[in-house]
Amino acid sequence: MAKVKKIFKNNGTLTVPAGVKNIRAKKVFVQSLLKFWGYDNMSDFANGSGFVHFLDFDNNLYGWGMNGGFFGAAGFTGTNDTTDQSVPKLVSGGKKWRRQAAGIANPAGITLDGELYTWGSNQGGSIGNNTTTAAFSSPVLVSGGLRWREARIPWGITFSGDLYMWGFNGFGALGAGFNTPTMVSTPTLVLGGLKWRKAITTGNLSFGQDINGNWYAWGSNSDFFGGAITGQLGIGSTISAISSPVLLSGGIKFKEVIPGPGVWGLSETNDLYVWGVGAPFFDANAEGTITSSTPFITVNYQSYSIPHLVTAYGKIKKIAPLAQVGDPLTGFGSSQARKMLTDDGTLYSWGWDGNWFQASCGNGLPEGSSTPVIIMPGKKFKFISFNNAQRHWVIENNGDMWAWGENGNGALGIGIHDNPFTFRSTPTLVVGGKKWDWIVDNSAGLIAKATDGSLWTWGMTMFSDQAGFPANISSPVPVRNNLFFKEGLETETTEIEVVPGNSYGVLVTTGFPRVGDIQLGTHPYADWVEIEYEV
């Protein structure tokens, strides 16, 4: 007899073959000491204004770093104090955690039982506990008595697939049916009766993907400041704003949507679409032109109000989202530099970094480029970092890592200490002779994983054993001994009797994981479900 394995990462249907009377359903949960879940969404290596959190194998959550900064003494580490923490400290409250759910000033976590807690700054009601208290230094339960599958403050999706949002309702971005710019301090149901897979918001503009793979938009249809209509909703309308979800025009199945300025969508077939302001960077008939140089750059542009197919660069494997300084999870920020990889690994970069940020494109020119240009022609790449507002890293197929941008405090890892706000416009090889898999960066420092599995850090970092908090290091050094990358799988297997020829729903992303009416495991979460049987 032959063994058959089927993997369900989303909800689906299992049709039992003739002769099969028993199946084994395994609920799988990926866990790691530093729980990276890929550079699509940065990582659960959170997140913001000089602080960081990680989960251990026993589902404990640790925090350390700066507890103040731009938002004041906000208690970002969640350790019931407001002083900076130079070593990892257990987040207070005694909870067991499944995953993090961070925002720029709101580290957060979901417990094994599906409760959502957050802490830090309560600016705009972002804590979600119906209070106006300025900040919390220990985890606070988000209001509503809900059980959460996924969250990225200020939004969350329950196990039943409902999407809730809270915080600032700029131009109806909460999707609650009203456009009044106001602060909402409790989770508010997004209208439409849909079941959701994920969401992303800039504060004024929101997108969400339902469980069928369709994308919806709501919020402002104008530029950053509520001015000219740019069509950034992608619904083919000149309406200034809309306060409930509307299906994107064209019926395109996107695997990711990245707001901007301008909006980029990458389809399931690796086709690139653009809409809203910024779209001209791709359109040969409407290219932007740089009309002034440093320190401020103006671009002439044309907007699209529906997703516009870009064909000039072929199939696209990856677009690096924008990342606001200290906020790698929202996909929105001050940087207007972009990077993308084609299917064959060719690297394109374009744009510029606003305000004083220069040398963002990597093409050797401080003013950047108004159209995509090939960086290091002839080389093929496997990894592109987030578009940090100041620094950029890319990794070749052979494992070499290259960097450009701001190199103050040795931030690029090229073995040179530059003064703050010294920008290097040409890619330079990261020193140390290592071959690399990936790199993630936040304002607490960066961590890069070498192909041999070791972890390294540099720049203004909290993760090394060198003296100082943080240390300033211009070359890769090992991450301190008590921080090492491990990854494992937590699994629970259930034997199920089935009827040959019958079909059974497999529930993965909404509700408790199930096959038919049979619940899988003891905790309400799965990264995927594996079904095995013999024929």
C-alpha positions as MATLAB code, in Angstrom:
seq = 'MAKVKKIFKNNGTLTVPAGVKNIRAKKVFVQSLLKFWGYDNMSDFANGSGFVHFLDFDNNLYGWGMNGGFFGAAGFTGTNDTTDQSVPKLVSGGKKWRRQAAGIANPAGITLDGELYTWGSNQGGSIGNNTTTAAFSSPVLVSGGLRWREARIPWGITFSGDLYMWGFNGFGALGAGFNTPTMVSTPTLVLGGLKWRKAITTGNLSFGQDINGNWYAWGSNSDFFGGAITGQLGIGSTISAISSPVLLSGGIKFKEVIPGPGVWGLSETNDLYVWGVGAPFFDANAEGTITSSTPFITVNYQSYSIPHLVTAYGKIKKIAPLAQVGDPLTGFGSSQARKMLTDDGTLYSWGWDGNWFQASCGNGLPEGSSTPVIIMPGKKFKFISFNNAQRHWVIENNGDMWAWGENGNGALGIGIHDNPFTFRSTPTLVVGGKKWDWIVDNSAGLIAKATDGSLWTWGMTMFSDQAGFPANISSPVPVRNNLFFKEGLETETTEIEVVPGNSYGVLVTTGFPRVGDIQLGTHPYADWVEIEYEV';
ca = [
       0.000    0.000    0.000;
       1.112    3.570   -0.694;
       1.031    6.394    1.849;
      -0.642    9.651    0.737;
      -0.083   13.006    2.470;
      -2.134   16.143    1.819;
      -1.237   19.498    3.378;
      -3.879   22.168    3.990;
      -2.564   25.670    4.738;
      -6.001   27.167    4.183;
      -9.528   25.884    4.599;
     -10.384   23.180    2.063;
     -12.162   19.923    1.334;
     -10.884   16.351    1.600;
     -12.572   13.752   -0.604;
     -11.864   10.288    0.781;
     -10.778    7.737   -1.873;
     -12.522    4.387   -2.197;
     -11.314    1.842    0.327;
     -10.002    4.361    2.862;
     -11.728    4.094    6.249;
      -9.208    5.812    8.526;
      -7.112    8.941    8.247;
      -4.563   10.619   10.495;
      -5.008   14.387   10.862;
      -2.006   16.250   12.261;
      -2.316   19.851   13.479;
       1.065   21.571   13.061;
       2.248   24.697   14.869;
       5.675   26.147   14.003;
       7.585   27.522   16.961;
      11.057   28.932   17.440;
      13.128   30.768   19.985;
      13.313   33.690   17.600;
      10.080   33.061   15.743;
      10.798   34.449   12.299;
       7.955   33.911    9.890;
       9.594   35.271    6.802;
      10.433   38.600    5.289;
       6.966   38.915    3.732;
       5.827   40.512    6.985;
       9.185   41.185    8.640;
       8.975   38.692   11.494;
       7.622   38.008   14.931;
      10.981   39.475   15.888;
       9.176   42.657   16.895;
       9.152   45.554   16.156;
       9.311   49.208   16.935;
      10.885   52.030   18.822;
      14.016   50.400   20.202;
      12.511   47.288   21.775;
      12.227   43.634   20.858;
      10.361   40.485   21.974;
      10.760   36.763   21.360;
       9.026   33.504   22.264;
      10.770   30.471   23.723;
       9.848   26.806   23.296;
       7.798   26.895   26.496;
       5.585   29.674   25.109;
       7.071   32.315   27.392;
       7.440   35.819   25.976;
      10.521   37.941   26.698;
      11.110   41.634   26.095;
      14.043   43.977   26.301;
      15.307   47.254   24.939;
      14.294   50.872   25.284;
      11.137   51.640   27.228;
      10.780   55.272   26.176;
      11.743   57.169   23.065;
       9.325   59.125   20.892;
       6.276   57.951   22.831;
       7.665   58.743   26.288;
       8.076   56.252   29.145;
       5.598   53.829   27.614;
       6.679   50.462   29.017;
       7.291   48.878   25.611;
       8.980   45.760   26.995;
       5.852   44.722   28.915;
       7.951   43.866   31.969;
       6.062   46.138   34.414;
       8.652   48.899   34.383;
       9.625   51.911   32.305;
      13.413   51.662   32.550;
      15.475   50.356   29.666;
      16.233   46.614   29.779;
      19.683   45.512   28.567;
      18.929   41.769   28.794;
      15.790   39.742   27.994;
      13.206   39.845   30.783;
      10.010   37.813   31.074;
       6.894   39.734   30.057;
       4.748   40.122   33.158;
       1.407   38.445   33.781;
       2.328   34.752   33.751;
       0.639   34.032   30.397;
       1.594   31.383   27.861;
       1.803   32.874   24.399;
       1.153   31.544   20.916;
       2.422   34.448   18.839;
       3.097   38.160   18.788;
       0.878   40.811   17.256;
       2.988   43.928   17.235;
       2.548   47.518   16.035;
       4.881   50.504   16.091;
       4.140   51.494   19.707;
       2.101   48.472   20.741;
       3.875   45.193   21.262;
       1.172   42.587   21.718;
       0.637   38.883   21.984;
      -2.011   36.198   21.565;
      -2.156   33.570   24.298;
      -2.551   29.851   23.752;
      -6.234   30.317   24.576;
      -6.679   33.015   21.934;
      -6.797   36.088   24.164;
      -5.179   39.250   22.793;
      -3.074   41.426   25.105;
      -1.201   44.591   24.279;
       0.929   47.179   26.100;
       2.991   50.286   25.542;
       1.560   53.558   24.231;
      -2.214   54.048   24.161;
      -2.021   56.874   21.657;
      -5.306   57.067   19.769;
      -6.831   54.232   21.784;
      -4.505   51.684   20.200;
      -4.419   49.497   23.333;
      -8.059   48.672   22.601;
      -9.244   48.414   26.219;
     -11.723   51.332   26.199;
      -9.514   53.675   28.240;
      -7.620   56.911   27.674;
      -4.703   55.960   29.945;
      -1.540   57.166   28.211;
       0.464   53.945   28.458;
       0.648   50.500   30.068;
       3.864   48.755   31.099;
       2.230   45.303   31.519;
      -0.050   43.313   29.182;
      -3.655   44.561   29.092;
      -6.527   42.451   27.746;
      -8.092   43.906   24.598;
     -11.809   44.511   25.153;
     -14.624   42.439   23.721;
     -14.158   38.940   25.132;
     -13.116   37.659   21.687;
     -10.742   34.848   20.732;
      -8.152   35.872   18.178;
      -6.467   33.870   15.434;
      -4.280   36.649   14.072;
      -3.589   40.298   14.915;
      -1.297   43.163   13.993;
      -2.226   46.126   16.151;
      -4.542   47.930   15.392;
      -6.446   45.052   13.782;
      -7.258   41.466   14.616;
      -9.075   38.475   13.121;
     -11.050   36.160   15.368;
     -11.235   32.388   15.102;
     -14.619   32.801   13.425;
     -12.950   34.901   10.686;
     -14.354   38.309   11.702;
     -12.082   41.339   11.264;
     -11.992   44.012   13.960;
     -10.117   47.321   13.925;
      -9.557   50.128   16.419;
      -7.519   53.292   16.893;
      -7.673   56.247   14.499;
     -10.542   56.227   11.990;
      -8.945   58.473    9.387;
     -11.249   58.670    6.336;
     -13.179   55.550    7.387;
     -10.059   53.342    7.554;
     -11.597   51.250   10.357;
     -14.263   49.973    7.944;
     -17.019   50.552   10.493;
     -19.366   52.584    8.275;
     -18.444   56.147    9.263;
     -15.839   58.584    7.903;
     -15.537   60.823   10.960;
     -11.854   61.217   11.910;
     -12.027   60.008   15.501;
     -10.307   57.690   17.928;
     -11.960   54.340   18.645;
     -10.595   52.615   21.752;
     -12.351   49.233   21.469;
     -12.366   46.619   18.675;
     -14.976   47.533   16.052;
     -16.321   45.014   13.551;
     -15.410   45.709    9.927;
     -18.644   45.706    7.943;
     -19.603   43.455    5.055;
     -20.216   40.071    6.657;
     -17.012   38.638    5.174;
     -14.599   36.106    6.641;
     -11.025   37.323    6.545;
      -7.528   35.920    6.113;
      -5.414   39.037    6.689;
      -5.403   42.834    6.631;
      -3.053   45.802    6.375;
      -3.625   49.458    7.234;
      -1.728   52.740    6.950;
      -4.053   54.603    9.314;
      -5.924   56.295    6.456;
      -6.157   53.380    4.013;
      -6.898   49.702    4.665;
      -6.903   46.493    2.636;
      -8.089   43.029    3.581;
      -8.089   39.579    1.987;
     -11.038   37.271    2.584;
     -10.739   33.499    2.954;
     -11.523   33.069   -0.760;
      -8.473   35.138   -1.736;
     -10.371   38.280   -2.765;
      -9.005   41.691   -1.757;
     -11.086   44.619   -0.514;
     -10.245   48.274    0.166;
     -11.634   51.022    2.380;
     -10.542   54.387    3.727;
      -9.081   57.350    1.853;
      -8.971   57.499   -1.952;
      -6.656   60.528   -1.805;
      -2.977   61.137   -1.182;
      -1.434   61.280    2.298;
      -2.998   64.588    3.216;
      -6.543   64.049    2.000;
      -5.845   66.181   -1.077;
      -6.018   65.119   -4.710;
      -7.936   61.958   -5.568;
      -5.316   59.379   -6.550;
      -7.432   56.236   -6.869;
      -5.443   54.378   -4.215;
      -8.513   52.354   -3.215;
      -8.263   50.583   -6.581;
     -12.036   50.409   -7.046;
     -12.326   52.585  -10.170;
     -14.031   55.437   -8.355;
     -13.354   59.146   -7.789;
     -15.037   59.080   -4.394;
     -12.865   60.772   -1.754;
     -13.247   58.020    0.873;
     -15.288   54.957    1.711;
     -15.946   53.533    5.165;
     -16.702   49.866    4.440;
     -14.956   47.211    2.319;
     -15.315   47.373   -1.487;
     -13.940   44.679   -3.808;
     -10.856   45.710   -5.793;
     -11.560   46.154   -9.493;
     -10.619   43.411  -11.924;
     -11.166   40.309   -9.793;
      -7.402   39.679   -9.623;
      -6.151   37.162   -7.076;
      -3.294   38.918   -5.276;
      -0.966   37.104   -2.912;
       0.097   40.424   -1.456;
      -0.985   44.059   -1.588;
       1.481   46.730   -0.476;
       0.296   50.306    0.200;
       2.659   53.103   -0.469;
       2.372   55.975   -1.370;
       0.833   54.248   -4.320;
      -0.256   50.648   -4.073;
       1.512   47.588   -5.476;
      -0.157   44.231   -5.926;
       1.581   40.946   -6.757;
      -0.780   38.358   -8.200;
      -0.772   34.620   -7.580;
       0.739   34.261  -11.073;
       3.593   36.716  -10.241;
       2.150   39.522  -12.344;
       2.724   43.038  -11.041;
      -0.071   45.613  -10.760;
       0.039   49.214   -9.547;
      -2.565   51.837   -8.739;
      -2.842   55.212   -7.021;
      -0.059   57.781   -6.798;
       3.374   56.405   -7.633;
       2.071   54.123  -10.378;
       4.049   55.984  -13.076;
       7.325   54.500  -11.873;
       6.257   51.471  -13.934;
       4.423   52.939  -16.918;
       6.574   53.717  -19.943;
       3.943   56.241  -21.077;
       3.792   58.097  -17.770;
       7.233   57.955  -16.218;
       7.970   60.184  -13.251;
      10.722   62.747  -13.685;
      12.939   64.157  -10.983;
      12.485   67.930  -11.048;
      14.640   68.924   -8.086;
      17.467   67.361   -6.150;
      18.420   67.045   -2.497;
      17.133   67.480    0.120;
      13.593   67.394   -1.321;
      12.576   65.690   -4.557;
       9.399   66.246   -6.528;
       8.027   63.759   -9.035;
       5.456   64.371  -11.731;
       3.067   61.441  -11.906;
      -0.112   59.976  -13.278;
      -2.454   57.899  -11.115;
      -4.552   54.816  -11.813;
      -7.850   54.154  -10.046;
      -7.880   50.415  -10.859;
      -5.063   47.848  -10.746;
      -2.813   48.495  -13.759;
      -0.810   45.570  -15.180;
       2.939   46.177  -15.548;
       4.642   44.034  -18.181;
       7.972   45.796  -18.801;
       9.886   43.740  -16.228;
       8.392   40.306  -16.748;
       7.264   38.102  -13.893;
       8.042   39.418  -10.430;
       8.991   37.088   -7.570;
       9.132   39.595   -4.738;
       8.535   43.255   -3.964;
      10.076   44.660   -0.794;
       7.361   46.558    1.078;
       7.875   50.005    2.456;
       8.710   50.112    6.138;
       8.193   53.133    8.336;
      11.070   53.804   10.703;
      10.308   51.585   13.710;
       7.245   50.056   12.079;
       8.183   47.149    9.804;
       4.775   45.522   10.068;
       2.374   48.062    8.592;
       4.054   48.287    5.198;
       3.722   52.083    5.212;
       6.278   54.764    5.845;
       8.406   57.703    4.853;
      10.685   55.765    2.511;
       9.745   55.850   -1.148;
      12.585   53.607   -2.247;
      11.583   50.240   -3.668;
      13.275   46.984   -4.537;
      11.960   43.978   -6.451;
      13.209   40.652   -7.742;
      12.166   39.123  -11.030;
      11.569   35.401  -11.385;
      15.162   34.909  -12.573;
      16.629   36.849   -9.616;
      17.363   40.148  -11.365;
      17.320   43.030   -8.850;
      15.584   46.319   -9.657;
      15.521   49.392   -7.455;
      14.005   52.854   -7.865;
      12.636   55.894   -6.066;
      14.198   57.917   -3.301;
      13.924   58.368    0.453;
      12.006   61.426    1.543;
      13.224   64.213    3.829;
      16.956   63.847    4.547;
      17.251   60.173    3.561;
      19.445   59.841    0.501;
      21.220   57.163   -1.554;
      18.176   54.943   -1.326;
      18.162   53.437   -4.782;
      21.599   51.809   -4.791;
      22.404   53.047   -8.281;
      25.335   55.236   -7.228;
      23.347   58.492   -7.414;
      22.257   60.315   -4.247;
      18.982   61.430   -5.837;
      17.930   57.905   -6.764;
      15.937   57.061   -9.888;
      12.386   57.767  -11.025;
      12.219   54.452  -12.903;
      13.336   50.910  -11.975;
      17.003   50.289  -12.750;
      18.957   47.035  -12.576;
      21.319   46.969   -9.609;
      24.581   45.080  -10.141;
      23.755   43.742  -13.634;
      24.665   40.097  -14.139;
      24.208   39.140  -10.491;
      21.187   37.093   -9.359;
      19.616   37.498   -5.949;
      17.530   35.378   -3.584;
      16.655   37.870   -0.827;
      15.763   41.554   -0.521;
      15.322   43.272    2.824;
      12.436   45.493    3.799;
      12.684   49.022    2.458;
      13.995   50.511    5.665;
      13.769   54.281    5.351;
      17.560   54.522    5.482;
      19.249   51.159    4.805;
      18.971   48.324    2.306;
      20.431   44.800    2.111;
      20.260   42.201   -0.656;
      21.636   38.658   -0.799;
      22.957   36.956   -3.939;
      22.167   33.388   -4.861;
      25.736   32.536   -3.808;
      25.099   33.937   -0.302;
      27.024   37.229   -0.574;
      25.242   40.150    1.117;
      25.403   43.709   -0.228;
      24.298   46.919    1.498;
      23.738   50.585    0.765;
      22.216   53.638    2.429;
      22.882   55.284    5.802;
      26.020   53.934    7.512;
      26.125   55.851   10.790;
      27.409   53.690   13.677;
      28.547   51.057   11.171;
      24.922   50.160   10.409;
      25.577   48.568    7.010;
      28.105   45.994    8.273;
      30.761   46.932    5.740;
      33.565   47.363    8.316;
      33.523   51.166    8.301;
      32.244   53.577   10.979;
      30.729   56.630    9.305;
      29.264   59.667   11.006;
      25.469   59.580   11.452;
      23.545   60.380    8.267;
      26.452   59.465    6.022;
      24.918   57.780    2.990;
      26.554   55.332    0.617;
      24.818   55.159   -2.739;
      26.648   52.132   -4.198;
      26.186   48.538   -2.949;
      29.106   47.412   -0.770;
      29.822   43.840    0.325;
      29.065   43.044    3.971;
      32.366   41.961    5.546;
      33.204   38.801    7.475;
      33.320   36.161    4.748;
      29.983   34.595    5.695;
      27.312   33.319    3.330;
      23.851   34.534    4.275;
      20.206   33.437    4.215;
      18.339   36.526    5.438;
      18.500   39.709    7.498;
      15.883   41.553    9.559;
      16.353   45.029   10.973;
      14.530   47.155   13.508;
      15.427   50.047   15.755;
      16.708   47.657   18.447;
      19.292   46.320   16.018;
      19.458   43.718   13.295;
      19.898   39.975   13.132;
      21.229   38.121   10.091;
      21.237   34.344    9.656;
      24.215   32.722    7.945;
      23.812   29.598    5.825;
      25.510   27.556    8.577;
      22.633   28.461   10.928;
      24.551   30.971   13.060;
      23.102   34.387   13.963;
      25.011   37.656   13.628;
      24.444   41.322   14.414;
      26.071   44.722   13.831;
      25.424   48.452   13.823;
      23.654   50.095   16.765;
      22.540   46.792   18.248;
      21.263   45.376   21.515;
      21.986   41.795   20.520;
      25.759   41.460   20.942;
      27.882   40.635   23.998;
      29.995   43.725   23.462;
      29.881   46.512   26.034;
      27.351   49.295   25.712;
      23.598   49.585   25.399;
      23.302   49.509   22.536;
      26.715   48.711   21.071;
      27.959   50.309   17.843;
      29.651   47.685   15.643;
      30.650   48.009   11.988;
      31.320   44.299   11.257;
      29.228   41.186   11.919;
      29.635   39.742   15.445;
      27.845   36.729   16.948;
      24.489   37.301   18.603;
      24.905   36.912   22.361;
      25.031   33.350   23.641;
      21.549   33.280   25.111;
      20.003   34.174   21.749;
      20.314   31.332   19.282;
      18.029   30.363   16.447;
      16.072   27.168   16.935;
      12.998   26.024   15.140;
      10.703   23.118   15.792;
       7.208   21.835   15.217;
       4.549   21.291   17.816;
       2.173   18.625   16.501;
      -0.970   16.879   17.662;
      -2.288   13.884   15.696;
      -5.898   12.681   15.693;
      -7.062    9.337   14.275;
     -10.399    9.738   12.458;
     -12.787    7.188   11.013;
     -14.135    8.251    7.617;
     -16.533    6.973    4.978;
     -14.972    6.135    1.581;
     -16.157    8.523   -1.119;
     -17.423   11.159    1.308;
     -16.106   14.737    1.417;
     -15.061   16.456    4.649;
     -14.321   20.103    5.269;
     -10.835   20.827    6.609;
     -10.867   23.943    8.803;
      -7.479   25.597    9.278;
      -7.771   29.401    9.314;
     -11.204   29.979   10.845;
     -12.449   28.451   14.051;
     -10.818   25.563   15.887;
      -8.885   23.297   13.442;
     -11.202   20.466   12.383;
     -11.780   17.702    9.883;
     -15.510   17.481    9.451;
     -16.941   17.603   12.975;
     -13.761   16.300   14.636;
     -11.695   18.847   16.545;
      -7.920   18.571   16.155;
      -5.719   19.017   19.211;
      -6.183   20.950   22.427;
      -5.326   24.524   21.380;
      -7.257   26.662   18.868;
      -4.515   27.215   16.320;
      -2.624   25.570   13.449;
      -0.083   26.804   10.914;
      -1.262   23.959    8.704;
      -3.019   20.588    8.841;
      -1.542   17.383    7.395;
      -3.829   14.516    6.348;
      -2.315   11.040    5.863;
      -3.903    7.780    4.718;
      -2.950    4.612    2.838;
      -4.372    3.435   -0.468;
];
